[in-house]
């Protein structure tokens, strides 16, 4: 009966999470993916351009409009491009920052507005002129003034993109002629670069595609898109992306490996937690299988990004967060294979889920699109190894955080003493801290090598450097105090949680709160609330445990005895 209940639970869990939007694209949309667009220094399928444009314009991958119903990204782009009449009155442009809505006199109850509403806004013009001449280098990333200016720049970018799509200027689908500068052209621009007979054929195919899309004849639209793609490829075959690579990127976009990864990880955590008291063997095996499945989805996702972008997948905050989730699961799987204890997987899965869900629900803050590297980051072996080492240390510390939370939760529920569960958890925490310190120390040293290579000095107390050193010293102090006997297992667990706050500052705070230093290519803004809430929750949880430990001192249920030196060596 319990097995049936567990099976039904998984069925409904996956059924709820896997919305119809995650289903495979229809054939006609795959035909449109064979049309390549040159955008932001990269040649990508039209479907990828549509998805990224829809996200930038509206903040979502799909929209529900009063007069047009629900529209996915590709139909939305095609309608804007092929039939732009009336779209200037549709509320699709995101104005998400409350400060900007207030400054422009826009209703606080709405977050999306039409192009006409914004174009005729006199306050927008005045604000653009006033802020355009202001120096903002001294503002913190999350100050009201900096938030207002970022929101204004974002809105200006959205309005510009909208104008360029409806005019066709943004759809640079025509390869450059032989011997030119390499910039692709829109269909109107192609008339000045190609002979009339070539552009006439392109116009004919475009009109055929337009008529099919407007008549909602998907089969004919797909055939017309394929014909247009073939004609465009024939103009300059050596510069047009390979059809297989375009299909490869479209498959990656359709499959959504990061979504499936967190679904598998969440299911693994539930399986391990629900079967802790019964069906342990079945639940443990199922948890292992689901964790491994999610891990394989992440491997596939990283492989796709490496192939498509031609670089390591840790060059921005989005990629570093999903890489840390990958590292947490990797360390958990390796240690689980050695120790055969569900604790490691049970601690790792929630951390991985939080990381992946965090970036998936904040796409405007953590851009999932594939972007080329800034020049300073290109072709640098030391930088690549430095970043991979540091982020792997964050992963090991993240696993220690999960184990520390698990230890403290068990301690609160069951009390202390030399219970085997807490003792084993303390050993796992200690091992993860050792791994993390090794990788972070390596990363700091390699970062100094790269700094000397790029900036001519090994160390300059840059905020990123300083906080990486602070995090390293925090964890070294935690390990030293454990070996010296200054605190026992409970102190080690609490320290693994508190020390992770220094990682959050070095990782997120420097880039998204301070916004100062030489690592400006990693700067961003937003999501301060969720990160601060997570940090506060962890701090309060440790504070609660500290209060409970003080309460238990009188009845002998406080701190467990320290692990002996021989036990540490065996761990």
Backbone torsions as a table, in degrees:
resi	resn	phi	psi	omega
1	UNK	NA	-41.3	179.5
2	UNK	-66.3	-37.2	178.5
3	UNK	-63.6	-39.7	178.0
4	UNK	-64.3	-43.6	179.0
5	UNK	-60.4	-43.1	-179.9
6	UNK	-64.0	-42.0	179.9
7	UNK	-63.9	-43.9	178.5
8	UNK	-64.8	-35.8	178.3
9	UNK	-60.9	-43.8	179.1
10	UNK	-65.0	-38.5	-178.3
11	UNK	-62.1	-49.5	-177.5
12	UNK	-71.5	-32.9	177.4
13	UNK	-60.9	-50.1	-179.7
14	UNK	-70.1	-33.2	-179.5
15	UNK	-65.2	-38.9	-179.9
16	UNK	-69.8	-42.5	-175.2
17	UNK	-73.1	-32.0	-176.3
18	UNK	-91.4	89.9	-178.9
19	UNK	-72.4	162.6	177.4
20	UNK	-58.4	-25.4	-179.4
21	UNK	-64.0	-21.3	-178.3
22	UNK	-83.7	-3.6	179.7
23	UNK	-67.5	163.5	-177.9
24	UNK	-65.5	148.2	179.3
25	UNK	-68.1	154.0	175.8
26	UNK	-76.1	165.0	-174.5
27	UNK	-60.4	-38.8	-176.4
28	UNK	-65.8	-31.8	177.6
29	UNK	-70.9	-34.2	175.3
30	UNK	-66.4	-31.8	175.6
31	UNK	-63.7	-39.7	177.7
32	UNK	-66.3	-26.6	178.9
33	UNK	-67.2	-15.8	177.9
34	UNK	-79.1	-9.5	172.7
35	UNK	-86.7	120.5	-178.5
36	UNK	-92.9	146.6	176.9
37	UNK	-125.0	133.5	172.9
38	UNK	-89.6	117.9	-174.7
39	UNK	-147.9	129.3	179.6
40	UNK	51.2	45.5	174.4
41	UNK	75.9	12.7	-179.0
42	UNK	-140.7	146.8	176.4
43	UNK	-98.2	121.7	-171.8
44	UNK	-135.6	161.3	176.1
45	UNK	-63.3	151.9	177.7
46	UNK	-58.3	-34.1	179.5
47	UNK	-65.2	-38.8	176.7
48	UNK	-66.3	-41.9	177.0
49	UNK	-61.4	-40.1	179.1
50	UNK	-63.6	-44.6	-179.5
51	UNK	-62.5	-45.9	-179.3
52	UNK	-67.8	-38.0	-179.9
53	UNK	-68.2	-42.5	178.9
54	UNK	-62.1	-41.0	178.7
55	UNK	-64.7	-42.6	-179.4
56	UNK	-68.2	-40.9	-178.1
57	UNK	-68.3	-46.3	-168.7
58	UNK	-116.1	-13.3	-175.9
59	UNK	84.3	3.2	-179.2
60	UNK	-137.7	161.4	176.4
61	UNK	-83.6	-15.0	176.8
62	UNK	-149.0	157.6	-176.9
63	UNK	-131.9	147.6	170.2
64	UNK	-111.9	112.2	-176.5
65	UNK	-107.5	143.9	-176.6
66	UNK	-56.7	-39.7	-174.4
67	UNK	-98.6	-8.6	-173.8
68	UNK	-127.5	-5.2	-179.9
69	UNK	74.8	-160.8	-178.8
70	UNK	-79.7	134.1	179.4
71	UNK	-132.1	125.7	172.8
72	UNK	-77.0	173.2	-171.4
73	UNK	-62.9	-44.4	-177.4
74	UNK	-67.7	-50.0	175.6
75	UNK	-57.6	-35.4	178.3
76	UNK	-63.9	-47.3	179.4
77	UNK	-63.0	-44.1	-178.5
78	UNK	-63.1	-38.3	179.0
79	UNK	-67.5	-42.2	177.5
80	UNK	-62.0	-38.6	-175.2
81	UNK	-80.9	-45.8	-172.2
82	UNK	-91.0	-25.0	-178.5
83	UNK	-143.5	71.2	-171.9
84	UNK	-75.5	-8.3	-176.4
85	UNK	-59.7	127.5	176.2
86	UNK	89.9	-14.4	-177.6
87	UNK	-70.4	-21.5	180.0
88	UNK	-67.7	-12.7	179.3
89	UNK	-102.6	-1.1	-178.5
90	UNK	-88.6	134.8	-178.5
91	UNK	-79.1	84.1	-178.5
92	UNK	-118.9	-10.6	-176.3
93	UNK	-89.7	123.6	-175.3
94	UNK	-77.8	131.8	167.7
95	UNK	-127.1	82.4	-171.0
96	UNK	-83.8	-21.8	-176.1
97	UNK	-80.9	117.4	-179.7
98	UNK	-58.2	-35.5	179.7
99	UNK	-61.6	-38.4	-179.9
100	UNK	-71.8	-40.8	177.8
101	UNK	-60.7	-40.4	178.8
102	UNK	-65.6	-42.7	-179.2
103	UNK	-65.2	-30.8	-178.7
104	UNK	-92.4	-2.3	-179.3
105	UNK	70.9	28.3	-179.7
106	UNK	-90.5	152.7	179.6
107	UNK	-58.7	132.3	-179.4
108	UNK	-70.5	-20.4	-176.7
109	UNK	-79.4	-11.0	-178.9
110	UNK	-114.4	151.8	176.7
111	UNK	-120.5	-9.5	179.9
112	UNK	-127.0	139.7	-174.8
113	UNK	-138.0	160.9	-179.3
114	UNK	-81.8	162.7	178.1
115	UNK	-62.3	-40.7	-179.6
116	UNK	-63.9	-40.4	178.8
117	UNK	-59.3	-40.9	-175.9
118	UNK	-81.4	-37.4	-178.5
119	UNK	-63.0	-35.8	-179.1
120	UNK	-90.0	7.6	-178.2
121	UNK	-81.3	111.4	-178.4
122	UNK	-67.1	-33.6	179.3
123	UNK	-64.5	-32.3	178.5
124	UNK	-65.4	-43.0	178.5
125	UNK	-62.8	-45.8	-178.1
126	UNK	-64.7	-41.4	-179.6
127	UNK	-66.1	-38.4	178.6
128	UNK	-62.8	-43.1	179.5
129	UNK	-67.7	-39.5	-176.7
130	UNK	-70.0	-44.2	-177.2
131	UNK	-80.2	-22.2	-178.9
132	UNK	-64.8	-27.2	-177.9
133	UNK	-97.9	5.5	-175.2
134	UNK	-95.8	141.4	176.7
135	UNK	-87.8	125.1	-174.2
136	UNK	-118.5	10.3	-173.9
137	UNK	-62.5	-26.2	-177.0
138	UNK	-86.6	-5.6	-177.5
139	UNK	-78.9	139.7	172.7
140	UNK	-67.4	156.1	-175.0
141	UNK	-60.3	-33.1	-175.1
142	UNK	-107.1	15.8	175.7
143	UNK	-69.9	153.5	-179.6
144	UNK	-56.4	-40.1	-179.1
145	UNK	-65.4	-43.3	179.4
146	UNK	-65.7	-39.6	178.1
147	UNK	-62.7	-42.3	-180.0
148	UNK	-63.2	-43.1	-178.1
149	UNK	-69.0	-39.3	177.3
150	UNK	-64.0	-41.9	179.3
151	UNK	-63.9	-38.4	178.6
152	UNK	-65.8	-43.1	177.4
153	UNK	-62.6	-40.6	178.5
154	UNK	-63.6	-41.7	179.1
155	UNK	-65.9	-42.3	177.1
156	UNK	-59.9	-40.6	178.6
157	UNK	-65.1	-39.6	179.0
158	UNK	-65.3	-44.4	-179.7
159	UNK	-64.6	-38.5	178.2
160	UNK	-65.8	-42.5	179.0
161	UNK	-63.8	-42.3	177.9
162	UNK	-57.7	-47.3	-179.3
163	UNK	-62.2	-40.6	-177.2
164	UNK	-73.1	-28.9	177.1
165	UNK	-72.3	-47.8	-177.0
166	UNK	-67.5	-24.9	176.4
167	UNK	-87.4	-10.5	-177.8
168	UNK	86.5	-5.6	-176.5
169	UNK	-65.3	-33.3	-177.8
170	UNK	-74.7	-19.7	-177.0
171	UNK	-86.8	74.5	179.9
172	UNK	-83.4	82.9	-174.2
173	UNK	-106.3	-6.0	-176.4
174	UNK	-97.5	119.0	178.9
175	UNK	-61.0	150.8	178.4
176	UNK	-68.2	147.8	175.2
177	UNK	-64.6	158.7	178.1
178	UNK	-57.2	136.0	175.4
179	UNK	85.2	7.3	178.9
180	UNK	-100.1	-171.6	-169.2
181	UNK	-79.4	-1.7	177.1
182	UNK	95.6	-4.8	178.8
183	UNK	-83.5	126.9	178.5
184	UNK	-73.6	164.4	-172.3
185	UNK	-120.6	152.9	168.3
186	UNK	-80.6	168.2	179.8
187	UNK	-59.8	-42.9	176.3
188	UNK	-62.8	-38.2	-179.8
189	UNK	-68.6	-29.0	-177.2
190	UNK	-63.9	-23.2	-178.0
191	UNK	-63.3	-26.9	-179.9
192	UNK	-90.6	-8.4	-175.6
193	UNK	-111.0	-21.2	-176.7
194	UNK	-120.3	157.6	177.1
195	UNK	-60.7	154.5	-178.3
196	UNK	-57.4	-37.5	-178.4
197	UNK	-65.2	-30.8	178.3
198	UNK	-72.1	-49.7	-178.3
199	UNK	-67.6	-29.5	177.2
200	UNK	-64.3	-40.1	178.4
201	UNK	-67.8	-39.3	176.9
202	UNK	-63.1	-42.9	178.7
203	UNK	-62.3	-39.0	179.8
204	UNK	-64.0	-44.6	178.8
205	UNK	-67.1	-37.9	178.1
206	UNK	-64.1	-42.5	178.9
207	UNK	-64.7	-38.4	176.9
208	UNK	-62.3	-44.3	178.7
209	UNK	-65.0	-42.0	-179.7
210	UNK	-61.7	-45.4	-179.2
211	UNK	-62.9	-40.1	-179.4
212	UNK	-67.9	-40.7	179.8
213	UNK	-66.0	-44.2	-178.2
214	UNK	-67.4	-30.5	177.2
215	UNK	-86.6	0.6	179.1
216	UNK	60.0	32.3	174.9
217	UNK	-91.4	91.7	-172.1
218	UNK	-64.5	-39.0	-178.7
219	UNK	-63.0	-47.3	179.9
220	UNK	-67.2	-36.9	178.7
221	UNK	-63.4	-41.9	178.0
222	UNK	-64.0	-41.9	178.7
223	UNK	-64.7	-40.2	179.3
224	UNK	-66.6	-39.4	178.1
225	UNK	-64.0	-41.1	177.6
226	UNK	-62.7	-42.7	179.5
227	UNK	-64.2	-40.9	178.7
228	UNK	-65.1	-41.0	178.8
229	UNK	-61.9	-41.9	179.2
230	UNK	-63.8	-41.1	179.8
231	UNK	-66.6	-41.0	178.6
232	UNK	-64.2	-40.3	179.2
233	UNK	-62.7	-37.2	-177.0
234	UNK	-67.8	-19.2	-179.2
235	UNK	-68.9	-34.6	-179.6
236	UNK	-157.9	75.5	-174.1
237	UNK	-58.0	-32.1	-176.9
238	UNK	-71.2	-23.4	-179.1
239	UNK	-101.6	-9.1	-177.9
240	UNK	-86.8	137.5	-179.1
241	UNK	-60.2	146.7	177.4
242	UNK	-61.7	140.0	-178.7
243	UNK	-60.2	-36.3	178.8
244	UNK	-64.3	-37.7	179.2
245	UNK	-69.3	-37.3	176.2
246	UNK	-64.1	-42.2	176.8
247	UNK	-64.7	-37.9	179.4
248	UNK	-60.3	-46.2	179.2
249	UNK	-66.7	-37.9	179.3
250	UNK	-65.8	-39.0	176.9
251	UNK	-63.1	-42.4	176.7
252	UNK	-59.5	-43.5	-179.4
253	UNK	-66.7	-39.3	-179.5
254	UNK	-68.7	-42.4	-172.1
255	UNK	-69.9	-32.1	-179.5
256	UNK	55.2	64.4	-174.6
257	UNK	-63.1	-30.6	-178.2
258	UNK	-70.5	-34.8	176.3
259	UNK	-66.3	-45.6	179.2
260	UNK	-66.2	-30.7	179.1
261	UNK	-64.1	-48.4	-177.9
262	UNK	-71.0	-29.2	174.7
263	UNK	-62.6	-46.2	178.9
264	UNK	-63.6	-41.2	-179.7
265	UNK	-65.7	-42.0	178.3
266	UNK	-63.5	-42.2	178.0
267	UNK	-64.1	-37.4	177.4
268	UNK	-63.0	-45.3	179.8
269	UNK	-61.5	-42.3	179.3
270	UNK	-64.2	-43.1	179.7
271	UNK	-61.0	-46.0	-178.7
272	UNK	-67.3	-36.8	-178.4
273	UNK	-74.4	-43.1	-176.5
274	UNK	-70.3	-26.1	-176.2
275	UNK	-104.4	18.9	179.6
276	UNK	-67.0	-30.2	-177.6
277	UNK	-103.3	-21.7	178.6
278	UNK	-144.3	155.0	-179.6
279	UNK	56.9	37.5	-172.5
280	UNK	-59.2	-41.7	-175.7
281	UNK	-67.7	-45.2	179.3
282	UNK	-65.7	-47.0	-179.1
283	UNK	-63.0	-38.1	179.0
284	UNK	-65.9	-43.8	178.5
285	UNK	-63.9	-41.6	178.6
286	UNK	-65.5	-41.2	178.0
287	UNK	-62.0	-40.6	177.0
288	UNK	-61.2	-48.5	-176.3
289	UNK	-62.5	-42.5	-179.4
290	UNK	-68.2	-40.1	177.4
291	UNK	-62.9	-41.5	179.1
292	UNK	-66.5	-37.6	177.9
293	UNK	-62.9	-45.7	177.1
294	UNK	-61.7	-38.6	178.2
295	UNK	-62.9	-41.0	178.7
296	UNK	-67.0	-36.4	174.8
297	UNK	-60.8	-41.0	178.9
298	UNK	-67.2	-39.5	176.6
299	UNK	-59.2	-44.3	178.2
300	UNK	-61.3	-44.0	180.0
301	UNK	-61.6	-44.2	178.9
302	UNK	-66.6	-40.3	178.7
303	UNK	-59.9	-41.7	178.7
304	UNK	-63.2	-45.7	-178.1
305	UNK	-65.9	-36.2	178.4
306	UNK	-66.5	-44.8	-179.3
307	UNK	-65.1	-43.9	-175.0
308	UNK	-74.4	-39.0	-177.1
309	UNK	-93.3	-19.6	179.9
310	UNK	67.9	34.3	-178.2
311	UNK	-156.7	166.2	175.4
312	UNK	-63.3	144.9	-173.3
313	UNK	-89.1	44.9	179.8
314	UNK	-139.6	48.0	-174.3
315	UNK	-105.1	-3.4	176.4
316	UNK	-146.6	176.6	-174.4
317	UNK	-65.6	-37.5	178.0
318	UNK	-57.9	-50.1	-176.5
319	UNK	-69.8	-34.4	179.7
320	UNK	-68.6	-33.8	179.5
321	UNK	-69.5	-44.8	179.2
322	UNK	-70.1	-27.6	175.5
323	UNK	-69.7	-39.5	176.9
324	UNK	-64.0	-40.9	175.3
325	UNK	-58.8	-42.5	177.0
326	UNK	-60.9	-44.8	-179.8
327	UNK	-64.8	-39.5	177.5
328	UNK	-58.2	-47.5	-179.3
329	UNK	-68.5	-38.7	179.1
330	UNK	-59.7	-50.2	179.9
331	UNK	-63.3	-38.6	179.3
332	UNK	-64.4	-42.8	-179.9
333	UNK	-65.0	-42.0	179.9
334	UNK	-64.6	-48.7	-179.1
335	UNK	-68.3	-34.6	177.2
336	UNK	-64.8	-38.5	177.7
337	UNK	-64.4	-29.1	-180.0
338	UNK	-81.6	-47.5	-170.8
339	UNK	-97.5	-17.1	178.3
340	UNK	53.6	53.7	178.8
341	UNK	-130.7	133.8	-178.0
342	UNK	-69.2	-14.3	-177.1
343	UNK	-58.3	-41.3	-175.5
344	UNK	-64.6	-46.4	177.5
345	UNK	-67.5	-40.0	-178.6
346	UNK	-63.9	-32.7	177.8
347	UNK	-79.0	-33.5	-174.5
348	UNK	-77.4	-38.1	-171.8
349	UNK	-60.4	-46.4	179.2
350	UNK	-62.6	-36.1	178.6
351	UNK	-63.8	-45.0	179.5
352	UNK	-63.7	-41.3	179.1
353	UNK	-62.4	-45.0	179.5
354	UNK	-59.6	-44.1	180.0
355	UNK	-61.2	-49.4	-175.6
356	UNK	-69.6	-39.8	178.1
357	UNK	-67.0	-36.3	-178.9
358	UNK	-58.5	-48.6	-178.4
359	UNK	-75.9	-29.7	-178.3
360	UNK	-71.8	-31.3	-178.7
361	UNK	-90.0	-3.0	179.6
362	UNK	-126.8	57.0	-173.1
363	UNK	-67.9	-24.1	178.2
364	UNK	-76.7	-23.5	178.7
365	UNK	-89.4	-44.9	179.2
366	UNK	-110.6	95.4	-172.6
367	UNK	-68.7	117.0	-179.4
368	UNK	-82.7	-5.4	-176.5
369	UNK	-70.6	157.0	178.2
370	UNK	-86.0	119.4	-177.9
371	UNK	-121.5	146.9	176.1
372	UNK	-68.1	156.1	179.8
373	UNK	-72.1	147.7	169.4
374	UNK	-69.7	153.4	-172.5
375	UNK	-54.6	-36.6	-175.6
376	UNK	-66.1	-19.8	-176.6
377	UNK	-97.1	-1.6	-173.8
378	UNK	-85.0	142.6	171.2
379	UNK	52.7	48.8	179.8
380	UNK	-129.5	103.8	-177.5
381	UNK	-62.9	-44.1	-176.2
382	UNK	-65.2	-37.2	178.2
383	UNK	-64.3	-44.1	-179.2
384	UNK	-59.6	-48.2	-179.1
385	UNK	-66.8	-38.1	178.3
386	UNK	-59.5	-50.1	-177.5
387	UNK	-65.9	-42.9	179.1
388	UNK	-62.5	-40.2	-179.5
389	UNK	-65.5	-46.6	-177.7
390	UNK	-64.3	-44.9	-178.6
391	UNK	-69.1	-31.8	174.1
392	UNK	-67.1	-33.6	174.9
393	UNK	-64.9	-40.0	176.3
394	UNK	-60.4	-37.2	178.8
395	UNK	-64.7	-45.2	178.8
396	UNK	-63.1	-41.5	177.7
397	UNK	-67.7	-33.8	175.9
398	UNK	-63.8	-40.3	176.2
399	UNK	-65.5	-39.7	176.0
400	UNK	-62.4	-37.6	175.7
401	UNK	-59.8	-48.9	179.0
402	UNK	-60.8	-42.1	177.8
403	UNK	-66.2	-38.2	177.8
404	UNK	-64.0	-43.1	176.0
405	UNK	-61.2	-41.8	179.5
406	UNK	-64.1	-42.7	178.1
407	UNK	-60.7	-49.5	-176.9
408	UNK	-64.2	-37.0	178.7
409	UNK	-65.3	-44.5	176.7
410	UNK	-62.4	-40.8	-179.1
411	UNK	-63.7	-41.0	178.3
412	UNK	-64.8	-39.5	-176.9
413	UNK	-77.2	-39.1	-169.6
414	UNK	-109.8	-6.3	-174.1
415	UNK	81.1	-173.8	-176.6
416	UNK	-112.8	-151.4	-170.8
417	UNK	104.9	-178.9	-176.7
418	UNK	-88.7	56.9	176.3
419	UNK	-73.6	138.6	-174.7
420	UNK	-62.5	-38.1	-177.9
421	UNK	-58.2	-48.8	179.7
422	UNK	-67.0	-38.2	180.0
423	UNK	-62.2	-44.1	179.1
424	UNK	-65.7	-42.4	178.4
425	UNK	-60.0	-40.5	178.4
426	UNK	-62.2	-38.7	177.2
427	UNK	-63.6	-41.7	179.4
428	UNK	-65.3	-40.9	177.9
429	UNK	-60.0	-45.8	-179.4
430	UNK	-59.6	-43.5	-179.5
431	UNK	-64.6	-42.5	179.3
432	UNK	-64.2	-37.9	177.9
433	UNK	-64.9	-38.7	176.6
434	UNK	-60.9	-45.6	179.7
435	UNK	-62.2	-45.4	-178.6
436	UNK	-62.8	-43.4	179.5
437	UNK	-63.1	-40.4	178.3
438	UNK	-59.6	-49.0	-177.4
439	UNK	-69.4	-37.6	-179.1
440	UNK	-69.4	-41.9	177.5
441	UNK	-61.8	-42.3	177.0
442	UNK	-61.9	-43.7	-179.7
443	UNK	-63.9	-39.3	178.8
444	UNK	-64.5	-43.6	179.1
445	UNK	-63.8	-46.5	179.9
446	UNK	-66.0	-32.4	175.4
447	UNK	-63.7	-37.4	176.7
448	UNK	-65.5	-38.9	177.1
449	UNK	-61.9	-44.8	179.8
450	UNK	-66.0	-38.7	179.3
451	UNK	-61.9	-40.0	177.6
452	UNK	-66.0	-37.3	179.4
453	UNK	-67.8	-39.5	-173.9
454	UNK	-92.7	-39.6	-171.6
455	UNK	-115.4	-4.4	176.1
456	UNK	82.3	14.5	174.6
457	UNK	-152.0	150.7	-177.1
458	UNK	-80.5	-31.8	-173.8
459	UNK	-152.0	138.3	-178.5
460	UNK	-143.9	16.0	-178.8
461	UNK	54.4	35.4	170.1
462	UNK	-60.8	145.4	-178.4
463	UNK	-51.9	-39.1	179.7
464	UNK	-65.8	-44.1	178.0
465	UNK	-63.0	-44.8	-175.6
466	UNK	-63.3	-45.8	-177.6
467	UNK	-72.9	-29.1	172.5
468	UNK	-63.6	-40.9	177.6
469	UNK	-66.8	-40.9	177.5
470	UNK	-59.0	-45.5	178.8
471	UNK	-61.2	-43.2	179.4
472	UNK	-61.8	-44.3	-179.9
473	UNK	-65.7	-36.3	177.4
474	UNK	-60.3	-47.1	-178.3
475	UNK	-72.1	-34.4	175.4
476	UNK	-63.6	-40.7	177.3
477	UNK	-63.6	-39.5	178.9
478	UNK	-62.7	-46.1	179.2
479	UNK	-67.2	-41.0	-179.9
480	UNK	-63.4	-44.0	178.9
481	UNK	-63.4	-32.7	178.0
482	UNK	-69.1	-44.6	179.6
483	UNK	-66.5	-38.3	-178.9
484	UNK	-75.5	-8.4	179.4
485	UNK	81.4	18.4	178.7
486	UNK	-70.7	-27.5	175.7
487	UNK	-146.7	159.7	-177.5
488	UNK	-101.2	-150.6	-175.7
489	UNK	-65.3	-40.8	179.6
490	UNK	-63.5	-42.2	177.8
491	UNK	-64.6	-37.2	177.7
492	UNK	-63.8	-43.7	180.0
493	UNK	-64.8	-45.3	179.1
494	UNK	-63.6	-39.8	179.2
495	UNK	-65.2	-36.0	178.9
496	UNK	-64.6	-27.9	176.9
497	UNK	-79.1	-48.6	-176.8
498	UNK	-66.9	-38.7	-178.7
499	UNK	-65.0	-25.0	179.6
500	UNK	-66.3	-20.1	176.4
501	UNK	-64.0	-32.2	175.8
502	UNK	-68.7	-33.0	175.2
503	UNK	-64.9	-43.7	178.5
504	UNK	-58.7	-39.3	179.7
505	UNK	-68.8	-44.6	-179.6
506	UNK	-67.1	-34.5	-173.6
507	UNK	-86.6	-53.6	-174.7
508	UNK	-100.7	-45.0	-172.0
509	UNK	-61.0	-43.5	-178.9
510	UNK	-63.1	-42.0	-176.0
511	UNK	-79.1	-38.5	-169.7
512	UNK	-108.5	-10.2	179.0
513	UNK	-115.4	-56.5	179.6
514	UNK	-71.1	-50.8	179.5
515	UNK	61.6	36.8	-179.2
516	UNK	-130.6	154.8	175.5
517	UNK	115.3	-176.5	-175.8
518	UNK	-82.2	-11.8	-179.5
519	UNK	-89.0	44.1	-173.5
520	UNK	-66.1	-23.2	-180.0
521	UNK	-66.7	-14.2	178.6
522	UNK	-102.4	4.9	-176.1
523	UNK	-72.8	153.2	176.4
524	UNK	-160.7	-167.2	-179.7
525	UNK	-156.1	156.4	175.9
526	UNK	103.5	170.0	177.8
527	UNK	61.9	22.0	178.2
528	UNK	-65.3	-38.3	-178.5
529	UNK	-58.0	-54.3	179.4
530	UNK	-60.2	-40.4	-179.7
531	UNK	-67.2	-43.2	178.7
532	UNK	-64.4	-38.8	178.4
533	UNK	-64.2	-41.2	177.6
534	UNK	-62.5	-46.3	-179.6
535	UNK	-63.1	-42.4	179.7
536	UNK	-65.2	-41.0	178.8
537	UNK	-61.6	-42.1	178.3
538	UNK	-64.4	-43.0	-180.0
539	UNK	-63.5	-45.3	-179.8
540	UNK	-65.8	-35.3	177.7
541	UNK	-62.5	-45.0	177.7
542	UNK	-65.6	-38.6	178.0
543	UNK	-62.2	-41.5	176.6
544	UNK	-60.3	-44.7	179.1
545	UNK	-64.5	-37.9	177.6
546	UNK	-63.6	-41.9	177.3
547	UNK	-63.6	-41.7	178.4
548	UNK	-63.8	-38.5	178.8
549	UNK	-64.9	-39.5	178.1
550	UNK	-65.4	-39.0	178.6
551	UNK	-64.9	-31.7	-175.3
552	UNK	-88.7	-3.6	-175.9
553	UNK	-60.0	-36.4	-176.2
554	UNK	-74.1	-24.2	-177.0
555	UNK	-103.6	12.5	176.3
556	UNK	75.4	17.4	-178.2
557	UNK	-111.3	25.1	-178.1
558	UNK	-86.2	-128.2	-172.7
559	UNK	-68.3	138.1	174.4
560	UNK	-75.1	158.4	178.5
561	UNK	-63.7	147.6	179.4
562	UNK	-63.0	155.0	173.6
563	UNK	-71.8	138.0	179.0
564	UNK	-71.4	164.2	179.7
565	UNK	-61.0	-37.6	180.0
566	UNK	-67.5	-35.7	178.5
567	UNK	-68.0	-38.3	177.7
568	UNK	-64.0	-40.9	178.8
569	UNK	-63.5	-38.0	179.7
570	UNK	-73.9	-23.6	-178.4
571	UNK	-75.3	NA	NA
